[in-house]
């Protein structure tokens, strides 16, 4: 299990690199969300992630890009891999995307209850296991990790990975998804209007 998670983290790092090379930086999003979400009122959510060096937003973003660990509200990374009839996915997302307080730093019961339908496989007669969620603050930001697994009756017939979380959580705007096995590599940006990554 630990090994698998490590592997997925590598995939996610790769995905971050891919998107970093993609050219177009994520559009800064006007934060109605952030305003609502930040109970600490005096600082907008974006600035809350900076240290107290008094740098501007641009410096903050450069820093994130250099470190290879993006924490931009609205964005998330999703990696899927397959081993035989078993699929395994990990989503790494700013906790704020779930509408949660990053200051509190935990998944609420209400949000946890929504996680079972967050990531779906299309086709393949797959049975999901209950997802596992945890909070990671090691990057200096507050990220949520959601780990999901499926066992599939017809794994070769899984046609797509779908991020269904756009519906339940309006904080998600774009999810960078990758599917990597020994023989396949797919990558794409998922959005509310195009939430599926084709695996074919
Ligand atoms: Zn944040």
Boltz pocket constraint, residues with backbone or C-beta under 6 A from the ligand:
constraints:
  - pocket:
      binder: B
      contacts: [[A, 45], [A, 49], [A, 71], [A, 73], [A, 94], [A, 95], [A, 96], [A, 102], [A, 141], [A, 142]]
      max_distance: 6.0
